[in-house]
Amino acid sequence: MSKSMIRGPFPGRRRCAPAPLHRHRGAGLIEVLVAVLILALGLLGMAGLQANALKKNQSAYARGQAVMLSYYMLDALRANKVGALAGDYNTGTDGICDPTEITGTSLQENTQKDWLESLHTNLGDSEQTCGIIDCDDTGVCTITIQWNDELAGGLGEQSFVTRSRL
């Protein structure tokens, strides 16, 4: 038997010599930089998704507030059904955008002013935040709320309409 043959479980086969050590030095600088670049891009993508999610959440919150505030006004109209049927709460087709425009002290005017102040507090204090109330003599009331949703990632001017019979 030759010296190159080694006895063992597989007689007659040659054992391979281990590779030289200089071939197993580890990752090179370029591989590390590529890995860091991929990680950085992934983290930037996650940050962008998080920012977008926050904007959409704020927009959904504003729509929820608009729903709640329209029901608030409908409840006030139901509480004073006689005044609502008489058209005392009606604001006209353009609506009211500035709560300081309401200077009276009647129940209807105080309710409208409080409602408009709540609109500006919850939907943004801008001149585009407006409320429209329109009740007819049959008891069908339409509440329209308008606001600007650009800062929350929405499409700009938003409008929410609620129609109900008192």
FENRA-V726293 format. One record per pair of residues at least 24 apart in sequence whose C-alpha atoms are under 10 Angstrom apart, sorted by the first residue. I is the first residue (numbers start at 1). GAP is how many residues later the second one is. Records with the same first field share a line. If there is no record, write none. Layout:
I->GAP  GAP
This chain:
52->100  101
53->100
54->98  99
55->94  95  96  97  98  99
56->96  97  98
57->95  96
58->91  93  94  95  96
59->64  90  91  92  93  94  95  96  99
60->89  92  93  94
61->61  62  91
62->57  60  61  62  85  86  87  90  92  96
63->60  82  84  86  95  96  97
64->58  59
65->53  54  57  58
66->52  53  56  57  78  79  80  81  92  93  94  95  96
67->78  93  94  95
69->46  47  49  50  53  54  62  74  76
70->45  49  61  62  63  72  73  74  75  90  91  92  93
71->72  91  92  93
72->43
73->38  39  41  42  43  60  70
74->59  67  68  69  88  89  90  91  92
75->91
76->31  32  35  36  39
77->31  34  56  58  62  64  89
78->61  87  88
79->87
80->27  28  86
81->58  85
82->55  57
83->24  25  52
84->24  49  50  51  52  53  55  56  57  82
85->49  50  51  52  53  54  55  56  81
86->49  50  51  52  53
87->46  47  48  49  50  52  54
88->45  46  47
89->43  44  45  46  52
90->42  43  44  45  46  51  52  53
91->40  41  42  43  44
92->39  40  41  42
93->38  39  40  41  51
94->36  37  38  39
95->35  36  37  38  39  48  49  50  51
96->31  32  33  34  35  36  37
97->28  29  30  31  32  33  34  35  48  49  50
98->27  28  29  30  31  32  33
99->31  32
116->29
119->26  27  28
120->27
123->24  25  26
124->24  25  27
128->28  29  30
129->28  29  30
130->29
131->28  29  30
132->29
133->28  29
134->29
135->28  29  30  31
136->29
138->27  28
139->25  26  27
140->24  25  26
141->24  25
